[in-house]
Amino acid sequence: MRAYMFHGPGDLRLEDVEPGKPGPGEVAVEIKAAATCGTDLKSYRRGHPTLFPTLPARFGHEFAGIVTEVGEGVTKFAPGQRVVAANTCPCGSCWACTIGRESLCENLQYLNGAFAEQIVIPKAIVERNTYEIPETLPFEAAAPLEPLSTVVHGMAESGIALGDTVVVNGAGPIGQMYIRLAQLRGASVISADMSAGRLAQAEAAGAIATVNLSEYETTAERAAAIRAITPHGRGADVAVEAVGLPEVWEQTVQCLRPGGTAVLFGGPKAGSTFTVDAVAMHYKEYKMVGVYHHAPRYVQIAVHLLSTGKFDGLTLCTEVRPLEALVESLEDMSRGVGSKYILRP
């Protein structure tokens, strides 16, 4: 079968490899759709020691497809079923898992290899993070399950409530997910970004107002422009960082009303730091919440949102392309041409 193999930064090759054979508790899936994401781009550019401890390695982690074979002991799934799976599973027994912080599991089991014709899902992920999907849900719409699950996690930490004003800094796929899910909570959402094109997508997603940050030079000016369009100019009840840049983390905190919550979601590069006004932090009682990855409960909720149509995964898709276009798609993403591509084997 054909599968992309990662040989090192900037070196992705579509190769002929032997299909996997499911062992006990495992499931083999014919991939019908795989989605690119920001983590794929970062990994393609500079590698990833956790995802790729040895090279060459299979590449990609967002997919949906059809079960072709099940291993010994599998009763939950059968050949012919349409399924989607998350990219990891927590161990359930480390200190983080035992205190209910499964996203911080010390022994996460990873699944890579979505950009291929077939993938074998490990036993732990089959048992806890794999789901059958209905015929009404296109594979292309189901593939972005993993990032949606992480945003569901962010929503759970955010405290967003009916009537809140929420600012989402960043209008890429993650920002769009936050816009749509915040509306499901009954919040009004303001979107801020540097790109007029992404802001147009934010409006289509339901943002009540947008701020083009390219019109301002400093972080303080950008935060002030955002606060100016919140009720009474007071600031956001909740502000979300969905970019992964330290200056946007600072901007997000500066968008808040007194007593507001900053959800710091985007992953910055190693060694990044950001500055908080300690006086404002004290007298305005800000809250700052870091959010990383997902947990089985959040995956379950994300599958429900996708399967019921409460969230349409296709709204995130820039274009559907053949599997051969993966490198081209990642390069387009790096140039700001599109944000999420669906690849069909």
Buried (B, 14 or more C-beta within 10 A) or exposed (E): BBBBBBBEEEEBEBEEBEBBEBEEBBBBBBBBBBBBBBBBBBBBEEBBEEBBEEEBBBBBBBBBBBBBBBBEEBEBBEEEBBBBBBBBBBBEEBEBBEEEEBBBBEEBBBBBBBBBBBBBBBBBBBBBBBBBBEEEBBBBBBBBBBBBBBBBBBBBBBBBEEEBBBBBBBBBBBBBBBBBBBBEBEBBBBBBBBBEEBBBBBBEBBBBBBBBBEEBEEBEEBBBBBBEBBEEEEBBBBBBBBBBBBBBBBBBBBBBBEEBBBBBBBBBEEEEEBEBEEEBEEEBEBBBBEBEBBBBBBBBBBBEBBBEEEBBBBBBBBEEBEBEBBBEBBEBBEEEBBBBBBBBB
